[in-house]
Amino acid sequence: MKVWPGHSYPLGAVYDGAGTNFSLFSEAAEGVALCLFDEDGNETRIPLDEVTGYCWHAYLPEVEPGQRYGFRVHGPWDPANGHRCNPNKLLLDPYAKAIQGQVQWDEAVFPYRFDEGDEAMSEADSAPFVPRCVVHQPHFDWEGDRRLQLPWHETIIYETHVKGLTARHPDVPDEARGTYAGVSQPVIIDYLRGLGVTAVELMPVHQFIQDKHLVDRGLRNYWGYNSIGYFAPHNEYAAGERPGAVLVEFKQMVKALHQAGIEVILDVVYNHTAEGNHLGPMLCFKGIDNAYYYRLTEDKRYYMDYTGTGNSLNMRHPHTLQLLMDSLRYWVLEMHVDGFRFDLASTLARELHDVDRLSSFFDLIQQDPVISQVKLIAEPWDVGEGGYQVGNFPPVWTEWNGKYRDCVRDFWRGEDQTLGELAYRITGSSDLYENTSRLPHASINFITAHDGFTLNDLVSYNEKHNEANGEDNQDGEDHNRSWNCGEEGPTDNPEVLALRARQKRNFLTTLLLSQGVPMLLGGDEFGRTQQGNNNAYCQDNEISWYDWENIDEELLDFTQRLIQYLRDHPVFRQRRWFHGRAIHGSDEADIAWFTMGGEQMEEEHWGEDYAKSLGVFLNGETIPNPNPKGEPVTDDSFYVIFNAHHEPLDFRLPRASWGECWAKELDTAVGWLEGETMDAESAVTVDGRSMVVLRCEA
């Protein structure tokens, strides 16, 4: 086979139409072998003799797309000093665009001998038991597709799972269920478009592995927060088996969603890898340059773990940062995704031990002309000390607002808290984001997410029920801020069922009419249940997959109308902060808060932790920002009443200066309404634990 010197950049395997350039970074290596595999699994090893800036490279003019390959790295085996090079282990290319096969959990996959401990180097060949990289075909007809660039204030996110969304859908062809091709099916695209969401946030699609401890218990890593390939779409979500087909299917999915006006946001896991701690397997980074890619403790045999998974990637080294930035740019430029949600993002900010708001990673994001222009969402916490960083990320970032989730859950289950907390949360959390020059869209509002109860389970269970996970119900969050409405789990009690239905409408209405960006957990719109499991990460089965044949049609219709209501009324999705004072010389404020008696709230009212009710006026005539053409934006004015008390309460509407006639459009106790109007200062009876939305007609 012909071998030419090639180039150190770009890293990975790059086919140029005439041949393929291979390049691998390793500062620790003393030698690197490129390993090529034929269809029968026969291996050919080619030494990479050219080294430029610690990048080992060669160009092979005879290698085309579809070629399977990996690397073996020769170098020091010295775990006490952080070095774990072992040429007996076949390693994945960190820049592989496609990966074929799964890990088979043989002892050979581990770099050490089980009977002697992690400092004794294993001489067993791992090649028969690990996946192969695949040289990819970069060409694809996008037919003019590009990122949609929808503004944040018009964004409605639907968090979902590639497999779970389609695995049980009766109208998706069997061969496409649970795959990227399944998401591309017209029935799925039409459903998402009909629901009204503007973006899907896909749970991890980077190549990940099935954890040994789960496989040994007959379980699987369903969520996928166990990445090993930051450029490769996860191959188990491909309908086709041809090497590299996964890339085409993923791109076709993105193109189909874009054609429907729906953006694609990826949930990415750059904080750790699937190689675990010092007792974990050797699949990629650990064997390439362990001390460079991972955060090690003072005793370099061990790993820093801010993620609870065994290791943390080392953001202090330039090639690690380059890997992440190259990965992000690849998914934007080559795969056309519209943004990213960063799992345990506080880990990425750790320079030494503390979370550094201006760490190298965030500096790189800020100045990058590609990445800084897409949607960036942080999960603003990790499991390390000082890791809870809600409100502390840089200006180009939005954040999962965990304080919004906690506050709204507590309010509707009747917990004592100040109304001031609720007011901040439903108006965009200015207390968290305004001081850092951010706008209301910095708050990604959510009630439920993949991690925790579904909405149905939030109102059906007081306790988690994770027995199916095989950990004696010890895993998962214990403090869920949930309430079962009187009975635990499934029930035939009509009063309990009615209350649960009302609570679901309360949560959805609060979420979608709050300022900020709403995120809906997939399936919540039709009552999806996980049977009380609040940590279904290992349930790749009917517990997690969407049950399309048993949906709550009334709840689905309610949610569709609610989303359309939000899209029709810009007063609920403003680009700027409320001021609570008169605007443009008017006597009317942009927002005002009222007591049950119809009087404006005084300072002492905000500190009453027993208070469970309030009214809020939103002025549609004072929206401060024009539309993209510079034209003024106006809307109707609204009066929204919250009653989290368990009994009905009578609310008096404000005096006529705030609105002379009001149309009652939504009552979560009964649903959507038409035709009922009332005058200023009229009494409105609001049922216990319900909301009422009124629109000003004069």
BAKOLDREN-95182 format. One line per field, with one value per residue (C-alpha): residue in one letter; x, y, z. Coordinates in steps of 0.02 Angstrom, whole numbers, plus 50000, padded with zeros to 5 digits. Example, Ala and Ser with C-alpha at 12.3 -4.5 7.8 and 13.67 -1.06 7.14 Angstrom:
<sites>
residu: (A:S)
x: (50615:50684)
y: (49775:49947)
z: (50390:50357)
</sites>
This chain:
<sites>
residu: (M:K:V:W:P:G:H:S:Y:P:L:G:A:V:Y:D:G:A:G:T:N:F:S:L:F:S:E:A:A:E:G:V:A:L:C:L:F:D:E:D:G:N:E:T:R:I:P:L:D:E:V:T:G:Y:C:W:H:A:Y:L:P:E:V:E:P:G:Q:R:Y:G:F:R:V:H:G:P:W:D:P:A:N:G:H:R:C:N:P:N:K:L:L:L:D:P:Y:A:K:A:I:Q:G:Q:V:Q:W:D:E:A:V:F:P:Y:R:F:D:E:G:D:E:A:M:S:E:A:D:S:A:P:F:V:P:R:C:V:V:H:Q:P:H:F:D:W:E:G:D:R:R:L:Q:L:P:W:H:E:T:I:I:Y:E:T:H:V:K:G:L:T:A:R:H:P:D:V:P:D:E:A:R:G:T:Y:A:G:V:S:Q:P:V:I:I:D:Y:L:R:G:L:G:V:T:A:V:E:L:M:P:V:H:Q:F:I:Q:D:K:H:L:V:D:R:G:L:R:N:Y:W:G:Y:N:S:I:G:Y:F:A:P:H:N:E:Y:A:A:G:E:R:P:G:A:V:L:V:E:F:K:Q:M:V:K:A:L:H:Q:A:G:I:E:V:I:L:D:V:V:Y:N:H:T:A:E:G:N:H:L:G:P:M:L:C:F:K:G:I:D:N:A:Y:Y:Y:R:L:T:E:D:K:R:Y:Y:M:D:Y:T:G:T:G:N:S:L:N:M:R:H:P:H:T:L:Q:L:L:M:D:S:L:R:Y:W:V:L:E:M:H:V:D:G:F:R:F:D:L:A:S:T:L:A:R:E:L:H:D:V:D:R:L:S:S:F:F:D:L:I:Q:Q:D:P:V:I:S:Q:V:K:L:I:A:E:P:W:D:V:G:E:G:G:Y:Q:V:G:N:F:P:P:V:W:T:E:W:N:G:K:Y:R:D:C:V:R:D:F:W:R:G:E:D:Q:T:L:G:E:L:A:Y:R:I:T:G:S:S:D:L:Y:E:N:T:S:R:L:P:H:A:S:I:N:F:I:T:A:H:D:G:F:T:L:N:D:L:V:S:Y:N:E:K:H:N:E:A:N:G:E:D:N:Q:D:G:E:D:H:N:R:S:W:N:C:G:E:E:G:P:T:D:N:P:E:V:L:A:L:R:A:R:Q:K:R:N:F:L:T:T:L:L:L:S:Q:G:V:P:M:L:L:G:G:D:E:F:G:R:T:Q:Q:G:N:N:N:A:Y:C:Q:D:N:E:I:S:W:Y:D:W:E:N:I:D:E:E:L:L:D:F:T:Q:R:L:I:Q:Y:L:R:D:H:P:V:F:R:Q:R:R:W:F:H:G:R:A:I:H:G:S:D:E:A:D:I:A:W:F:T:M:G:G:E:Q:M:E:E:E:H:W:G:E:D:Y:A:K:S:L:G:V:F:L:N:G:E:T:I:P:N:P:N:P:K:G:E:P:V:T:D:D:S:F:Y:V:I:F:N:A:H:H:E:P:L:D:F:R:L:P:R:A:S:W:G:E:C:W:A:K:E:L:D:T:A:V:G:W:L:E:G:E:T:M:D:A:E:S:A:V:T:V:D:G:R:S:M:V:V:L:R:C:E:A)
x: (50000:50065:50102:50143:50195:50028:49988:49964:49804:49660:49659:49567:49536:49494:49451:49486:49423:49591:49644:49636:49745:49763:49824:49824:49883:49983:50119:50150:50172:50339:50261:50089:50021:49872:49770:49666:49536:49456:49279:49339:49423:49602:49717:49855:49968:50052:50178:50151:50329:50291:50270:50230:50190:50150:50031:50070:50015:50015:49920:49857:49803:49719:49603:49423:49262:49202:49376:49377:49522:49593:49758:49884:49995:50167:50230:50258:50155:50175:50006:50087:50136:49978:50040:49941:49999:49967:49991:49892:49734:49650:49599:49463:49509:49448:49402:49312:49156:49079:49102:49047:49010:48990:49103:49101:49146:49295:49439:49547:49453:49538:49720:49769:49760:49611:49704:49848:49766:49769:49958:49992:49988:49877:49951:49784:49732:49571:49540:49411:49305:49300:49219:49305:49314:49253:49325:49173:49104:49088:48977:48790:48658:48586:48476:48509:48476:48553:48528:48360:48424:48256:48263:48268:48109:48013:48089:47990:48099:48043:48166:48159:48254:48289:48242:48106:48011:47980:48013:47828:47745:47622:47637:47827:47892:47966:48140:48141:48078:48202:48315:48361:48261:48112:48120:48122:47957:47817:47704:47833:47875:47689:47660:47798:47741:47560:47612:47691:47867:48009:48158:48194:48329:48395:48467:48646:48681:48870:48933:48918:48944:48838:48909:48975:48884:48719:48748:48791:48620:48527:48503:48563:48619:48462:48501:48674:48773:48927:49013:49166:49156:49125:49108:49013:48823:48777:48770:48631:48510:48545:48418:48547:48694:48812:48969:48945:48757:48727:48794:48673:48525:48570:48588:48423:48339:48408:48356:48179:48159:48226:48104:47966:48038:48106:48282:48394:48486:48604:48628:48818:48927:49100:49132:49184:49203:49151:49324:49285:49416:49579:49480:49387:49413:49537:49445:49519:49590:49659:49775:49818:49876:49796:49882:49838:49654:49600:49604:49714:49731:49893:49922:49920:49860:49684:49560:49470:49284:49166:49035:49002:49058:49240:49333:49330:49405:49552:49502:49673:49762:49749:49724:49579:49501:49537:49449:49292:49291:49325:49183:49061:49107:49090:48912:48865:48954:48943:48789:48690:48633:48567:48635:48694:48642:48799:48780:48854:48925:49006:49136:49192:49227:49345:49521:49593:49459:49344:49217:49291:49162:49295:49383:49474:49328:49206:49334:49351:49163:49145:49268:49227:49133:49036:48997:48956:48815:48717:48603:48706:48620:48710:48658:48734:48790:48898:48925:49085:49103:49039:48964:48790:48809:48633:48642:48831:48867:48934:48819:48805:48738:48565:48539:48424:48340:48331:48264:48116:48077:48089:47988:47843:47834:47827:47697:47572:47592:47552:47720:47751:47860:47860:47762:47916:48005:47863:47856:48040:48025:47874:47947:48113:48214:48290:48368:48478:48515:48489:48648:48754:48679:48572:48390:48238:48282:48434:48311:48267:48110:48058:47949:48011:48158:48228:48309:48165:47978:47875:47735:47608:47715:47750:47564:47543:47685:47754:47898:48013:47986:48150:48148:48169:48342:48407:48479:48349:48268:48424:48462:48378:48329:48234:48172:48061:47942:47803:47627:47518:47354:47294:47340:47506:47517:47377:47201:47019:46968:46881:46919:47105:47109:47021:47143:47291:47224:47204:47379:47450:47358:47423:47602:47588:47500:47626:47771:47709:47649:47807:47937:48093:48111:47994:48059:47931:47982:47931:47771:47714:47591:47494:47523:47675:47718:47875:47777:47856:48036:48129:48296:48255:48430:48445:48269:48284:48109:47924:47958:48045:47978:47829:47664:47576:47425:47375:47384:47277:47193:47115:47283:47364:47230:47249:47437:47427:47306:47414:47570:47475:47411:47591:47643:47495:47530:47701:47660:47703:47872:47952:48132:48167:48140:47983:48005:47844:47822:47737:47809:47806:47717:47570:47488:47488:47637:47704:47668:47575:47537:47373:47300:47138:47048:47104:47228:47408:47529:47622:47796:47735:47631:47784:47859:47706:47762:47586:47512:47454:47370:47401:47350:47465:47426:47526:47513:47510:47526:47696:47802:47966:48051:48005:47994:48139:48075:48079:47890:47807:47743:47576:47461:47307:47329:47302:47259:47320:47259:47353:47266:47370:47257:47159:46991:46904:46941:46851:46962:46909:46968:47066:46980:46933:47096:47178:47040:46853:46800:46883:46854:46884:46984:47063:47021:47132:46991:46888:46995:46973:46825:46734:46609:46612:46653:46655:46678:46813:46803:46693:46718:46796:46784:46942:46934:47060:47228:47190:47232:47123:47180:47078:47105:47063:46929:46912)
y: (50000:50172:50285:50469:50593:50685:50830:50859:50958:50926:50794:50632:50543:50659:50595:50723:50628:50550:50473:50494:50593:50526:50628:50591:50705:50627:50712:50555:50437:50363:50284:50270:50136:50162:50001:49962:49823:49732:49662:49500:49591:49565:49702:49793:49904:50056:50153:50340:50402:50585:50692:50878:50966:50800:50755:50587:50584:50502:50509:50348:50375:50204:50226:50276:50305:50150:50098:50038:50093:50128:50171:50090:50204:50153:50251:50249:50136:50226:50246:50324:50472:50475:50381:50230:50198:50017:49965:49806:49910:49968:50149:50252:50410:50559:50643:50494:50550:50376:50227:50048:49915:49911:49870:49688:49680:49562:49587:49632:49798:49854:49910:49815:49637:49607:49490:49612:49784:49940:49961:49794:49818:49699:49615:49553:49622:49721:49733:49591:49675:49861:49967:50026:50201:50224:50343:50448:50515:50704:50742:50768:50864:50986:51063:51237:51195:51306:51349:51430:51562:51584:51721:51664:51754:51652:51486:51342:51191:51010:50897:50723:50563:50496:50319:50350:50469:50340:50166:50131:50242:50134:50240:50237:50089:49951:49971:50158:50152:50217:50296:50460:50399:50377:50559:50607:50519:50638:50579:50635:50798:50838:50799:50917:51054:51032:51041:51209:51187:51276:51170:50991:50967:50792:50694:50637:50581:50580:50401:50326:50154:50036:50032:49864:49871:49899:49763:49642:49679:49660:49849:49980:50161:50237:50421:50412:50525:50416:50488:50416:50499:50686:50693:50532:50514:50368:50217:50122:50256:50216:50115:50061:49947:50008:50091:50277:50270:50348:50515:50522:50478:50610:50744:50694:50710:50885:50936:50870:50962:51123:51110:51107:51262:51164:51191:51051:51073:50937:50889:50869:50788:50866:50856:50673:50517:50335:50278:50304:50308:50211:50048:50091:50028:50093:50145:50310:50457:50356:50262:50410:50533:50503:50644:50770:50733:50702:50798:50698:50715:50756:50569:50554:50375:50440:50554:50712:50679:50829:50730:50574:50465:50433:50567:50746:50810:50927:51100:51172:51097:51176:51015:50965:51135:51119:50950:51024:51178:51075:50959:51102:51184:51018:50993:51170:51183:51003:50936:51100:51091:51252:51245:51147:51109:51075:50939:50984:51142:51200:51064:51149:51308:51230:51296:51226:51175:51325:51365:51509:51613:51671:51505:51467:51368:51512:51635:51526:51515:51703:51745:51604:51674:51511:51444:51611:51633:51474:51435:51395:51321:51277:51152:51268:51143:50989:50877:50961:51091:51260:51183:51260:51411:51462:51643:51650:51606:51732:51844:51737:51592:51540:51423:51286:51382:51257:51393:51417:51231:51223:51381:51336:51158:51220:51353:51233:51100:51232:51252:51412:51532:51717:51784:51885:51725:51675:51850:51844:51672:51704:51869:51797:51792:51965:51937:51803:51873:52061:52110:52016:52112:51965:51968:51863:51730:51686:51587:51417:51385:51206:51108:50935:50865:50695:50687:50667:50639:50668:50794:50655:50575:50741:50752:50564:50515:50578:50455:50389:50211:50159:49975:49926:50006:49866:49979:49948:50116:50203:50298:50457:50618:50600:50779:50794:50934:50824:50791:50643:50739:50617:50442:50366:50309:50246:50269:50262:50398:50531:50673:50632:50614:50781:50868:50791:50849:51025:51026:50974:51119:51236:51186:51196:51365:51438:51372:51434:51605:51645:51763:51672:51518:51372:51195:51055:50877:50765:50670:50786:50860:50696:50625:50512:50412:50322:50234:50341:50311:50475:50410:50307:50323:50135:50096:50070:49997:50040:50135:50271:50252:50360:50264:50336:50222:50282:50471:50597:50682:50819:50866:50863:50978:51094:51103:51134:51279:51347:51347:51433:51561:51598:51617:51733:51852:51937:52009:51837:51825:51995:52029:52151:52162:52233:52396:52399:52585:52700:52699:52828:52955:52839:52818:52630:52522:52382:52261:52276:52157:52148:52075:51976:52139:52215:52335:52349:52249:52343:52300:52205:52087:52015:51944:51845:51665:51600:51693:51579:51700:51853:51939:52009:52138:52131:52284:52245:52429:52453:52317:52413:52324:52334:52186:52143:52275:52411:52419:52438:52279:52288:52159:52143:52170:52025:51993:51826:51762:51628:51534:51397:51391:51229:51318:51438:51622:51777:51901:52078:52145:52310:52476:52534:52626:52456:52393:52419:52251:52081:51919:51759:51649:51513:51435:51286:51216:51186:51228:51351:51470:51580:51721:51761:51943:52050:52231:52315:52284:52131:51981:51826:51662:51560:51378:51306:51267:51348:51493:51612:51712:51864:51971:52156:52202:52386)
z: (50000:49954:50102:50077:50213:50216:50330:50516:50488:50486:50621:50593:50429:50284:50110:49973:49821:49780:49945:50134:50253:50430:50578:50765:50906:51048:51148:51250:51101:51052:50898:50816:50701:50587:50584:50430:50431:50285:50285:50364:50508:50448:50511:50419:50525:50448:50553:50551:50537:50503:50660:50658:50821:50907:50764:50684:50503:50332:50167:50089:49907:49897:50047:50008:50108:50197:50253:50434:50541:50715:50798:50914:51017:51080:51229:51417:51529:51694:51782:51937:51828:51725:51571:51508:51330:51280:51097:51129:51130:50970:50991:50911:50818:50922:50757:50679:50585:50584:50699:50667:50798:50986:51133:51186:51368:51368:51490:51339:51325:51487:51485:51643:51707:51819:51936:51966:51968:51860:51865:51779:51589:51492:51339:51272:51102:51114:50926:50917:51051:51008:50871:50713:50643:50464:50334:50290:50127:50155:50006:50033:49935:50061:49927:49991:50174:50308:50490:50524:50647:50732:50864:51044:51094:50964:51015:51093:51133:51132:51225:51151:51114:50940:50984:51112:50999:50862:50934:50964:50834:50735:50577:50568:50464:50571:50497:50535:50714:50842:50711:50629:50479:50595:50650:50466:50433:50378:50520:50649:50561:50543:50727:50785:50667:50723:50905:50867:50936:50845:50900:50950:51080:51050:51194:51158:50981:50991:50982:51156:51231:51335:51512:51569:51736:51645:51515:51656:51733:51568:51551:51427:51430:51354:51385:51306:51423:51396:51243:51158:50986:50976:50786:50751:50759:50869:50754:50844:50784:50601:50503:50373:50411:50274:50349:50350:50315:50484:50420:50276:50387:50515:50382:50303:50473:50497:50322:50348:50513:50438:50294:50427:50511:50659:50726:50790:50956:51017:51198:51206:51338:51330:51517:51525:51417:51427:51481:51666:51803:51828:51824:51665:51488:51359:51201:51142:51241:51386:51270:51158:51291:51460:51555:51420:51391:51572:51736:51854:52041:52129:52129:51939:51946:51982:51896:51950:51943:51937:51843:51946:51800:51843:51745:51683:51520:51541:51479:51522:51371:51198:51100:51212:51184:50998:50996:51073:50961:50805:50854:50881:50716:50625:50688:50637:50469:50407:50497:50498:50679:50756:50933:51083:51260:51364:51495:51665:51589:51751:51726:51566:51664:51791:51764:51926:52050:52057:51923:51823:51731:51608:51579:51416:51347:51364:51295:51141:51119:51137:50998:50879:50727:50702:50875:50954:50828:50866:51013:51168:51320:51482:51611:51742:51872:51902:52053:52115:52252:52194:52038:52052:51939:51887:51828:51813:51632:51503:51399:51241:51344:51398:51546:51604:51744:51886:52002:51886:51893:52082:52113:51998:52062:52241:52201:52123:52257:52388:52473:52569:52471:52436:52289:52244:52195:52079:52004:51959:51881:51769:51705:51647:51810:51798:51969:51890:51717:51703:51794:51666:51518:51469:51416:51466:51339:51446:51551:51478:51579:51612:51732:51686:51587:51544:51716:51839:51831:51675:51696:51718:51853:51938:51983:52013:52130:52294:52290:52154:52096:52016:52060:51876:51878:51988:52124:52260:52223:52291:52131:52070:52159:52323:52333:52180:52233:52169:52235:52192:52219:52351:52293:52240:52060:51947:52013:51960:52084:51976:52097:52099:51911:51888:52004:51914:51746:51816:51887:51719:51637:51774:51743:51554:51559:51680:51576:51408:51467:51565:51492:51435:51325:51365:51354:51347:51390:51246:51284:51423:51301:51296:51470:51447:51603:51660:51798:51932:51876:51895:51832:51678:51606:51589:51530:51342:51335:51354:51516:51415:51238:51192:51196:51045:51059:51233:51227:51318:51170:51278:51353:51181:51110:51260:51236:51049:51076:51217:51108:50968:51095:51144:50962:50927:51071:51080:51251:51324:51234:51252:51205:51346:51533:51609:51703:51804:51773:51650:51475:51335:51444:51475:51644:51619:51664:51555:51697:51862:52005:52100:52258:52265:52300:52135:52216:52163:52268:52403:52463:52615:52508:52422:52580:52636:52619:52651:52503:52364:52243:52139:51978:51845:51710:51547:51437:51251:51205:51286:51203:51186:51041:50857:50739:50620:50496:50629:50646:50817:50899:50988:51062:51170:51356:51475:51656:51724:51892:51992:52133:52212:52365:52383:52388:52266:52290:52228:52137:52094:51927:51929:51901:51726:51693:51671:51556:51546:51475:51490:51395:51493:51374:51479:51646:51690:51796:51639:51486:51344:51349:51224:51239:51426:51461:51619:51666:51766:51954:51926:52039:51962:52054:52025:52076:52195:52113:51947:51832:51733:51581:51528:51374:51372:51244:51288)
</sites>
